[in-house]
Amino acid sequence: MTLSRSLSRSLSGLFLSAFLILSASAADARQMISIDRPEVNMRTGASTRDAPLWTLSAGYPLLVIGQQGQWYKVRDFENDEGWVYRPLTAKKPHHVVKSKIVNLRSGPGTKHTVVGKAEYGEVLRTLGRRADWVRVRTSGGQIGWISGRLLWGW
Protein backbone atom coordinates (compact mmCIF):
# COMPACT_ATOMS: atom_id res chain seq x y z
CA MET A 1 0.00 0.00 0.00
CA THR A 2 1.38 3.40 -0.89
CA LEU A 3 1.78 6.21 1.59
CA SER A 4 -0.81 8.39 -0.17
CA ARG A 5 -3.38 5.56 -0.19
CA SER A 6 -2.76 4.92 3.52
CA LEU A 7 -3.07 8.64 4.27
CA SER A 8 -6.27 8.80 2.22
CA ARG A 9 -7.83 5.94 4.21
CA SER A 10 -6.75 7.51 7.51
CA LEU A 11 -8.30 10.85 6.53
CA SER A 12 -11.49 9.14 5.38
CA GLY A 13 -11.73 7.37 8.74
CA LEU A 14 -11.10 10.63 10.57
CA PHE A 15 -13.82 12.45 8.62
CA LEU A 16 -16.28 9.62 9.19
CA SER A 17 -15.57 9.66 12.93
CA ALA A 18 -15.99 13.44 13.08
CA PHE A 19 -19.28 13.19 11.14
CA LEU A 20 -20.66 10.55 13.51
CA ILE A 21 -19.69 12.59 16.59
CA LEU A 22 -21.26 15.77 15.18
CA SER A 23 -24.41 13.89 14.14
CA ALA A 24 -24.80 12.45 17.64
CA SER A 25 -24.31 15.90 19.18
CA ALA A 26 -26.91 17.43 16.87
CA ALA A 27 -29.39 14.69 17.75
CA ASP A 28 -28.87 15.40 21.46
CA ALA A 29 -29.34 19.16 21.01
CA ARG A 30 -32.89 20.11 21.92
CA GLN A 31 -34.39 23.49 21.32
CA MET A 32 -36.67 24.27 24.21
CA ILE A 33 -38.97 27.28 24.48
CA SER A 34 -41.51 28.46 27.02
CA ILE A 35 -44.77 30.37 26.78
CA ASP A 36 -44.15 34.10 27.34
CA ARG A 37 -47.73 35.36 27.82
CA PRO A 38 -50.40 34.61 30.45
CA GLU A 39 -52.17 32.30 27.95
CA VAL A 40 -51.32 31.10 24.45
CA ASN A 41 -53.30 28.79 22.17
CA MET A 42 -51.63 25.65 20.89
CA ARG A 43 -53.13 25.08 17.44
CA THR A 44 -53.62 22.27 14.94
CA GLY A 45 -51.65 24.19 12.28
CA ALA A 46 -49.38 27.17 11.67
CA SER A 47 -52.09 29.85 11.44
CA THR A 48 -54.64 31.64 13.60
CA ARG A 49 -57.23 30.14 11.22
CA ASP A 50 -56.31 26.68 12.55
CA ALA A 51 -58.33 25.39 15.48
CA PRO A 52 -56.94 25.73 19.00
CA LEU A 53 -56.13 22.40 20.65
CA TRP A 54 -55.84 23.90 24.14
CA THR A 55 -54.52 26.91 26.02
CA LEU A 56 -51.03 26.90 27.55
CA SER A 57 -50.13 29.03 30.57
CA ALA A 58 -47.10 31.27 31.11
CA GLY A 59 -43.82 29.41 31.40
CA TYR A 60 -45.10 26.14 29.97
CA PRO A 61 -42.04 24.39 28.45
CA LEU A 62 -42.16 22.97 24.93
CA LEU A 63 -39.76 21.10 22.66
CA VAL A 64 -39.45 22.61 19.18
CA ILE A 65 -39.71 19.88 16.53
CA GLY A 66 -40.25 22.07 13.47
CA GLN A 67 -40.80 25.58 12.18
CA GLN A 68 -42.91 27.20 9.47
CA GLY A 69 -42.46 30.94 9.11
CA GLN A 70 -43.23 32.56 12.47
CA TRP A 71 -44.71 29.36 13.89
CA TYR A 72 -43.06 26.58 15.91
CA LYS A 73 -44.25 22.99 15.74
CA VAL A 74 -43.89 21.79 19.32
CA ARG A 75 -44.23 18.76 21.58
CA ASP A 76 -45.13 18.86 25.27
CA PHE A 77 -44.19 16.54 28.14
CA GLU A 78 -47.07 14.19 27.31
CA ASN A 79 -45.87 13.94 23.66
CA ASP A 80 -48.82 15.96 22.37
CA GLU A 81 -47.96 18.06 19.30
CA GLY A 82 -49.26 21.36 17.98
CA TRP A 83 -48.25 24.82 16.78
CA VAL A 84 -47.52 28.05 18.69
CA TYR A 85 -46.75 31.52 17.36
CA ARG A 86 -43.02 32.19 17.88
CA PRO A 87 -43.33 35.85 19.09
CA LEU A 88 -45.41 34.59 22.04
CA THR A 89 -42.59 32.36 23.28
CA ALA A 90 -39.26 32.89 25.08
CA LYS A 91 -36.06 31.06 25.99
CA LYS A 92 -36.75 31.25 29.76
CA PRO A 93 -36.03 27.83 31.31
CA HIS A 94 -38.98 26.10 32.94
CA HIS A 95 -39.88 22.56 33.94
CA VAL A 96 -43.19 20.78 34.35
CA VAL A 97 -43.86 18.09 36.95
CA LYS A 98 -44.31 14.69 35.29
CA SER A 99 -45.03 12.66 38.46
CA LYS A 100 -48.24 12.64 40.49
CA ILE A 101 -46.77 14.52 43.49
CA VAL A 102 -43.14 15.47 44.08
CA ASN A 103 -41.25 16.78 47.08
CA LEU A 104 -39.75 20.25 46.99
CA ARG A 105 -36.59 20.06 49.13
CA SER A 106 -34.33 22.59 50.85
CA GLY A 107 -31.28 21.24 49.01
CA PRO A 108 -30.28 18.96 46.12
CA GLY A 109 -30.72 15.50 47.63
CA THR A 110 -33.14 13.25 49.48
CA LYS A 111 -31.43 13.96 52.82
CA HIS A 112 -32.62 17.60 52.67
CA THR A 113 -35.84 18.71 54.36
CA VAL A 114 -39.10 18.65 52.41
CA VAL A 115 -40.27 22.28 52.20
CA GLY A 116 -43.27 21.79 49.91
CA LYS A 117 -44.95 19.71 47.23
CA ALA A 118 -45.67 20.11 43.52
CA GLU A 119 -48.27 18.23 41.47
CA TYR A 120 -48.46 16.66 38.02
CA GLY A 121 -48.56 19.29 35.27
CA GLU A 122 -47.42 22.15 37.50
CA VAL A 123 -45.13 24.62 35.71
CA LEU A 124 -41.99 25.62 37.64
CA ARG A 125 -39.44 28.34 36.84
CA THR A 126 -35.97 26.81 36.55
CA LEU A 127 -33.38 28.62 38.69
CA GLY A 128 -30.41 26.25 38.50
CA ARG A 129 -29.04 22.72 38.46
CA ARG A 130 -26.72 20.59 40.53
CA ALA A 131 -26.02 17.09 39.23
CA ASP A 132 -29.44 15.43 38.76
CA TRP A 133 -31.34 18.01 40.80
CA VAL A 134 -33.15 21.16 39.61
CA ARG A 135 -33.66 24.31 41.67
CA VAL A 136 -37.11 25.73 40.94
CA ARG A 137 -39.61 28.42 41.94
CA THR A 138 -43.31 27.56 42.13
CA SER A 139 -46.02 29.92 40.89
CA GLY A 140 -46.61 30.78 44.57
CA GLY A 141 -42.98 31.89 44.94
CA GLN A 142 -41.67 28.95 46.95
CA ILE A 143 -38.09 27.93 46.06
CA GLY A 144 -36.64 24.46 46.40
CA TRP A 145 -35.00 21.46 44.75
CA ILE A 146 -36.63 18.57 42.85
CA SER A 147 -35.02 15.47 41.37
CA GLY A 148 -34.59 16.02 37.62
CA ARG A 149 -36.03 12.59 36.79
CA LEU A 150 -39.42 13.80 38.10
CA LEU A 151 -39.47 16.83 35.78
CA TRP A 152 -39.60 17.56 32.05
CA GLY A 153 -38.13 20.62 30.36
CA TRP A 154 -34.79 22.34 30.24
Accessible surface in RSA format (square Angstrom, percent):
REM  Atomic radii and reference values for relative SASA: ProtOr
REM  Chains: A
REM  Algorithm: Lee & Richards
REM  Probe-radius: 1.40
REM  Slices: 20
REM RES _ NUM      All-atoms   Total-Side   Main-Chain    Non-polar    All polar
REM                ABS   REL    ABS   REL    ABS   REL    ABS   REL    ABS   REL
RES MET A   1   152.78  79.1  67.64  44.8  85.15 202.7  69.35  59.0  83.44 110.5
RES THR A   2    88.05  62.6  80.33  81.4   7.72  18.4  83.14 111.7   4.91   7.4
RES LEU A   3   153.23  85.3 141.72 101.4  11.52  28.9 145.60 102.3   7.63  20.5
RES SER A   4    82.29  69.5  72.94  97.3   9.35  21.5  51.81 110.3  30.48  42.7
RES ARG A   5   135.15  56.7 129.94  66.2   5.21  12.4  36.01  49.2  99.14  60.1
RES SER A   6    46.07  38.9  44.20  59.0   1.87   4.3  11.21  23.9  34.87  48.8
RES LEU A   7   102.07  56.8  98.81  70.7   3.27   8.2 101.86  71.5   0.21   0.6
RES SER A   8    61.83  52.2  55.45  74.0   6.38  14.7  26.85  57.2  34.98  49.0
RES ARG A   9   137.25  57.6 127.23  64.9  10.03  23.9  52.63  71.9  84.62  51.3
RES SER A  10    70.27  59.4  53.29  71.1  16.99  39.1  35.43  75.4  34.84  48.8
RES LEU A  11    77.50  43.2  77.36  55.3   0.14   0.4  77.50  54.4   0.00   0.0
RES SER A  12    66.83  56.5  57.56  76.8   9.27  21.4  34.98  74.5  31.85  44.6
RES GLY A  13    35.03  43.2   0.00   N/A  35.03  43.2  32.99  90.5   2.05   4.6
RES LEU A  14   112.14  62.5 106.66  76.3   5.48  13.8 110.39  77.5   1.75   4.7
RES PHE A  15   137.73  68.9 133.55  82.7   4.18  10.9 134.00  81.2   3.73  10.7
RES LEU A  16   106.69  59.4 101.72  72.8   4.97  12.5 105.67  74.2   1.02   2.7
RES SER A  17    56.65  47.9  53.30  71.1   3.35   7.7  24.44  52.0  32.21  45.1
RES ALA A  18    44.67  41.1  38.95  60.1   5.72  13.0  44.23  62.3   0.44   1.2
RES PHE A  19   128.68  64.4 125.07  77.5   3.62   9.4 128.04  77.6   0.65   1.9
RES LEU A  20   102.44  57.1  97.37  69.7   5.07  12.8  97.70  68.6   4.74  12.8
RES ILE A  21   117.10  66.6 112.15  83.6   4.95  11.9 116.23  83.7   0.87   2.4
RES LEU A  22   122.52  68.2 118.90  85.1   3.62   9.1 119.19  83.7   3.34   9.0
RES SER A  23    46.79  39.5  34.71  46.3  12.08  27.8  34.26  73.0  12.53  17.5
RES ALA A  24    56.64  52.1  47.77  73.7   8.88  20.2  55.65  78.4   0.99   2.6
RES SER A  25    62.15  52.5  51.81  69.1  10.34  23.8  32.53  69.3  29.61  41.5
RES ALA A  26    71.06  65.3  51.24  79.1  19.83  45.1  58.93  83.0  12.14  32.1
RES ALA A  27    84.20  77.4  47.34  73.1  36.86  83.8  59.32  83.5  24.89  65.9
RES ASP A  28   113.08  79.2  92.22  91.8  20.86  49.3  31.62  74.4  81.46  81.2
RES ALA A  29    77.54  71.3  49.20  75.9  28.35  64.5  60.23  84.8  17.31  45.9
RES ARG A  30   122.30  51.4  90.13  45.9  32.17  76.6  46.13  63.0  76.17  46.2
RES GLN A  31    74.18  41.5  63.23  46.2  10.95  26.1  32.38  68.9  41.80  31.7
RES MET A  32    11.17   5.8   5.81   3.8   5.37  12.8   5.81   4.9   5.37   7.1
RES ILE A  33     1.37   0.8   1.37   1.0   0.00   0.0   1.37   1.0   0.00   0.0
RES SER A  34     0.52   0.4   0.52   0.7   0.00   0.0   0.00   0.0   0.52   0.7
RES ILE A  35     4.42   2.5   0.00   0.0   4.42  10.7   0.00   0.0   4.42  12.0
RES ASP A  36    47.50  33.3  33.90  33.7  13.59  32.1   3.64   8.6  43.86  43.7
RES ARG A  37   100.48  42.2  97.38  49.6   3.10   7.4  33.43  45.7  67.05  40.6
RES PRO A  38   109.10  79.5  98.73  90.0  10.38  37.7 103.62  85.5   5.49  34.1
RES GLU A  39   126.69  72.7 105.62  79.9  21.07  50.2  25.90  50.1 100.79  82.3
RES VAL A  40     6.21   4.1   1.92   1.7   4.28  10.3   6.21   5.4   0.00   0.0
RES ASN A  41    54.33  37.5  45.64  44.1   8.68  20.9   3.41   8.2  50.91  49.2
RES MET A  42     0.00   0.0   0.00   0.0   0.00   0.0   0.00   0.0   0.00   0.0
RES ARG A  43    34.19  14.4  34.19  17.4   0.00   0.0   0.00   0.0  34.19  20.7
RES THR A  44    73.92  52.6  46.86  47.5  27.07  64.5  42.31  56.8  31.62  47.8
RES GLY A  45    11.57  14.3   0.00   N/A  11.57  14.3  11.57  31.7   0.00   0.0
RES ALA A  46    21.77  20.0   2.40   3.7  19.37  44.1   2.72   3.8  19.05  50.5
RES SER A  47    20.39  17.2  17.35  23.2   3.04   7.0  18.33  39.0   2.07   2.9
RES THR A  48   102.05  72.6  84.25  85.4  17.81  42.4  56.48  75.9  45.57  68.9
RES ARG A  49   219.53  92.2 182.29  92.9  37.24  88.7  83.72 114.4 135.81  82.3
RES ASP A  50    46.20  32.4  42.07  41.9   4.13   9.8   3.65   8.6  42.55  42.4
RES ALA A  51    58.61  53.9  49.68  76.7   8.92  20.3  54.87  77.3   3.74   9.9
RES PRO A  52    74.44  54.3  54.65  49.8  19.80  72.0  54.65  45.1  19.80 123.0
RES LEU A  53    69.91  38.9  42.03  30.1  27.88  70.1  44.82  31.5  25.09  67.5
RES TRP A  54    93.26  37.4  82.54  40.0  10.72  25.2  89.69  47.8   3.57   5.8
RES THR A  55    72.50  51.6  46.24  46.9  26.27  62.6  23.13  31.1  49.38  74.6
RES LEU A  56     6.34   3.5   5.18   3.7   1.16   2.9   6.34   4.5   0.00   0.0
RES SER A  57    56.76  48.0  53.43  71.3   3.33   7.7  38.86  82.8  17.90  25.1
RES ALA A  58    55.25  50.8  42.96  66.3  12.28  27.9  43.18  60.8  12.06  32.0
RES GLY A  59     4.35   5.4   0.00   N/A   4.35   5.4   3.19   8.7   1.17   2.6
RES TYR A  60    24.63  11.5  24.63  14.0   0.00   0.0  17.78  13.4   6.85   8.4
RES PRO A  61     0.01   0.0   0.00   0.0   0.01   0.0   0.00   0.0   0.01   0.1
RES LEU A  62     0.00   0.0   0.00   0.0   0.00   0.0   0.00   0.0   0.00   0.0
RES LEU A  63    26.71  14.9  26.71  19.1   0.00   0.0  26.71  18.8   0.00   0.0
RES VAL A  64    21.65  14.2   8.36   7.6  13.29  32.0   8.36   7.3  13.29  36.0
RES ILE A  65    62.49  35.6  23.08  17.2  39.40  95.0  32.06  23.1  30.43  82.6
RES GLY A  66    26.49  32.7   0.00   N/A  26.49  32.7  25.88  71.0   0.61   1.4
RES GLN A  67   108.05  60.4  73.01  53.4  35.04  83.4  21.97  46.8  86.08  65.3
RES GLN A  68   110.75  61.9 103.93  76.0   6.82  16.2  36.56  77.8  74.19  56.3
RES GLY A  69    61.40  75.7   0.00   N/A  61.40  75.7  43.96 120.6  17.44  39.1
RES GLN A  70    78.91  44.1  75.64  55.3   3.27   7.8  34.35  73.1  44.56  33.8
RES TRP A  71    27.94  11.2  27.94  13.5   0.00   0.0  14.72   7.8  13.22  21.4
RES TYR A  72    15.14   7.1  15.14   8.6   0.00   0.0   0.90   0.7  14.24  17.6
RES LYS A  73    68.23  33.3  68.23  41.9   0.00   0.0  18.22  16.4  50.00  53.3
RES VAL A  74     0.00   0.0   0.00   0.0   0.00   0.0   0.00   0.0   0.00   0.0
RES ARG A  75    70.25  29.5  70.25  35.8   0.00   0.0   7.08   9.7  63.17  38.3
RES ASP A  76     4.48   3.1   3.41   3.4   1.08   2.6   0.00   0.0   4.48   4.5
RES PHE A  77    30.37  15.2   9.09   5.6  21.28  55.4   9.35   5.7  21.02  60.2
RES GLU A  78    87.79  50.4  62.17  47.0  25.62  61.0  24.88  48.1  62.91  51.4
RES ASN A  79   112.39  77.5  95.50  92.3  16.89  40.7  22.33  53.7  90.06  87.0
RES ASP A  80    55.27  38.7  51.41  51.2   3.86   9.1   6.41  15.1  48.86  48.7
RES GLU A  81    70.45  40.4  51.80  39.2  18.65  44.4  18.06  34.9  52.39  42.8
RES GLY A  82     4.10   5.1   0.00   N/A   4.10   5.1   4.10  11.3   0.00   0.0
RES TRP A  83    36.71  14.7  36.71  17.8   0.00   0.0  25.77  13.7  10.93  17.7
RES VAL A  84     0.00   0.0   0.00   0.0   0.00   0.0   0.00   0.0   0.00   0.0
RES TYR A  85    81.13  37.9  80.42  45.8   0.71   1.9  44.56  33.5  36.57  45.1
RES ARG A  86    87.35  36.7  85.69  43.7   1.66   4.0  11.89  16.2  75.47  45.7
RES PRO A  87    54.73  39.9  36.78  33.5  17.95  65.2  44.64  36.9  10.09  62.7
RES LEU A  88    52.06  29.0  52.06  37.2   0.00   0.0  52.06  36.6   0.00   0.0
RES THR A  89    18.85  13.4   3.91   4.0  14.94  35.6   0.00   0.0  18.85  28.5
RES ALA A  90    19.28  17.7   9.46  14.6   9.82  22.3  19.28  27.1   0.00   0.0
RES LYS A  91   125.63  61.3 106.10  65.1  19.53  46.5  92.93  83.6  32.69  34.8
RES LYS A  92    96.96  47.3  95.54  58.6   1.41   3.4  59.53  53.6  37.42  39.9
RES PRO A  93    43.99  32.1  43.99  40.1   0.00   0.0  43.99  36.3   0.00   0.0
RES HIS A  94    19.34  10.6  19.34  13.4   0.00   0.0   7.02   7.2  12.32  14.3
RES HIS A  95     4.06   2.2   4.06   2.8   0.00   0.0   1.58   1.6   2.49   2.9
RES VAL A  96     0.02   0.0   0.02   0.0   0.00   0.0   0.02   0.0   0.00   0.0
RES VAL A  97     0.00   0.0   0.00   0.0   0.00   0.0   0.00   0.0   0.00   0.0
RES LYS A  98    94.87  46.3  76.04  46.7  18.83  44.8  32.16  28.9  62.71  66.8
RES SER A  99    31.15  26.3  25.48  34.0   5.66  13.0  18.04  38.4  13.11  18.4
RES LYS A 100   173.63  84.7 161.44  99.1  12.19  29.0 106.04  95.4  67.60  72.0
RES ILE A 101    97.03  55.2  72.96  54.4  24.07  58.0  72.96  52.5  24.07  65.3
RES VAL A 102     4.02   2.6   0.43   0.4   3.60   8.7   4.02   3.5   0.00   0.0
RES ASN A 103    47.99  33.1  42.04  40.6   5.95  14.3   3.92   9.4  44.07  42.6
RES LEU A 104     0.00   0.0   0.00   0.0   0.00   0.0   0.00   0.0   0.00   0.0
RES ARG A 105    36.27  15.2  36.27  18.5   0.00   0.0   0.23   0.3  36.04  21.8
RES SER A 106    64.09  54.2  33.71  45.0  30.39  70.0  31.40  66.9  32.69  45.8
RES GLY A 107     3.69   4.5   0.00   N/A   3.69   4.5   3.69  10.1   0.00   0.0
RES PRO A 108    31.74  23.1  14.03  12.8  17.71  64.4  14.03  11.6  17.71 110.1
RES GLY A 109    14.73  18.2   0.00   N/A  14.73  18.2  14.73  40.4   0.00   0.0
RES THR A 110   100.67  71.6  82.96  84.1  17.71  42.2  55.41  74.4  45.26  68.4
RES LYS A 111   205.21 100.1 166.92 102.4  38.29  91.2 117.69 105.9  87.52  93.2
RES HIS A 112    77.11  42.1  70.85  49.2   6.25  16.0  43.30  44.6  33.81  39.3
RES THR A 113    94.78  67.4  84.54  85.7  10.25  24.4  58.17  78.1  36.62  55.4
RES VAL A 114    60.90  40.1  39.47  35.7  21.42  51.6  39.47  34.3  21.42  58.1
RES VAL A 115    59.44  39.1  36.72  33.2  22.72  54.7  45.30  39.4  14.13  38.3
RES GLY A 116    17.32  21.4   0.00   N/A  17.32  21.4  16.51  45.3   0.81   1.8
RES LYS A 117   122.43  59.7 100.82  61.9  21.61  51.4  70.25  63.2  52.18  55.6
RES ALA A 118     0.75   0.7   0.00   0.0   0.75   1.7   0.75   1.1   0.00   0.0
RES GLU A 119   107.89  61.9 107.89  81.6   0.00   0.0  25.50  49.3  82.39  67.3
RES TYR A 120   109.29  51.0  89.90  51.1  19.39  50.5  74.94  56.3  34.35  42.3
RES GLY A 121    28.16  34.7   0.00   N/A  28.16  34.7  14.41  39.5  13.75  30.8
RES GLU A 122    51.05  29.3  41.79  31.6   9.27  22.1  29.02  56.1  22.03  18.0
RES VAL A 123    26.90  17.7  16.58  15.0  10.32  24.9  16.58  14.4  10.32  28.0
RES LEU A 124     0.28   0.2   0.00   0.0   0.28   0.7   0.28   0.2   0.00   0.0
RES ARG A 125    75.70  31.8  73.20  37.3   2.49   5.9  16.33  22.3  59.37  36.0
RES THR A 126    16.00  11.4   9.08   9.2   6.92  16.5   9.08  12.2   6.92  10.5
RES LEU A 127    59.69  33.2  22.85  16.3  36.83  92.6  28.00  19.7  31.68  85.3
RES GLY A 128    25.51  31.5   0.00   N/A  25.51  31.5  25.45  69.9   0.06   0.1
RES ARG A 129   128.85  54.1  96.20  49.0  32.65  77.7  54.88  75.0  73.96  44.8
RES ARG A 130   145.28  61.0 140.05  71.4   5.23  12.4  50.92  69.6  94.36  57.2
RES ALA A 131    94.25  86.7  50.17  77.4  44.08 100.3  69.26  97.5  25.00  66.2
RES ASP A 132   108.98  76.3 104.87 104.4   4.11   9.7  28.20  66.4  80.78  80.6
RES TRP A 133    38.20  15.3  38.20  18.5   0.00   0.0  18.80  10.0  19.40  31.5
RES VAL A 134     0.02   0.0   0.02   0.0   0.00   0.0   0.02   0.0   0.00   0.0
RES ARG A 135    90.55  38.0  90.55  46.2   0.00   0.0  10.97  15.0  79.59  48.2
RES VAL A 136     0.00   0.0   0.00   0.0   0.00   0.0   0.00   0.0   0.00   0.0
RES ARG A 137    97.00  40.7  95.24  48.6   1.76   4.2  21.57  29.5  75.43  45.7
RES THR A 138    14.54  10.3  10.53  10.7   4.01   9.6   7.83  10.5   6.71  10.1
RES SER A 139   113.72  96.1  69.14  92.3  44.58 102.7  54.10 115.2  59.62  83.5
RES GLY A 140    77.13  95.1   0.00   N/A  77.13  95.1  41.17 113.0  35.95  80.5
RES GLY A 141    41.02  50.6   0.00   N/A  41.02  50.6  23.81  65.3  17.21  38.5
RES GLN A 142    76.65  42.9  66.84  48.8   9.81  23.4  33.22  70.7  43.42  32.9
RES ILE A 143    73.07  41.6  53.93  40.2  19.14  46.1  53.93  38.8  19.14  51.9
RES GLY A 144     2.72   3.4   0.00   N/A   2.72   3.4   2.72   7.5   0.00   0.0
RES TRP A 145    23.63   9.5  23.63  11.4   0.00   0.0  14.45   7.7   9.18  14.9
RES ILE A 146     0.02   0.0   0.00   0.0   0.02   0.1   0.02   0.0   0.00   0.0
RES SER A 147    12.98  11.0  12.16  16.2   0.81   1.9   5.73  12.2   7.25  10.2
RES GLY A 148    20.16  24.9   0.00   N/A  20.16  24.9   9.82  27.0  10.34  23.2
RES ARG A 149   182.68  76.7 162.28  82.7  20.40  48.6  74.63 102.0 108.05  65.5
RES LEU A 150    38.15  21.2  38.15  27.3   0.00   0.0  38.15  26.8   0.00   0.0
RES LEU A 151     7.62   4.2   0.00   0.0   7.62  19.2   0.00   0.0   7.62  20.5
RES TRP A 152    41.75  16.8  38.61  18.7   3.14   7.4  25.42  13.6  16.33  26.5
RES GLY A 153     8.27  10.2   0.00   N/A   8.27  10.2   0.00   0.0   8.27  18.5
RES TRP A 154    72.34  29.0  49.29  23.9  23.05  54.1  37.98  20.2  34.36  55.7
END  Absolute sums over single chains surface
CHAIN  1 A     9383.3       7508.9       1874.3       5253.4       4129.9
END  Absolute sums over all chains
TOTAL          9383.3       7508.9       1874.3       5253.4       4129.9
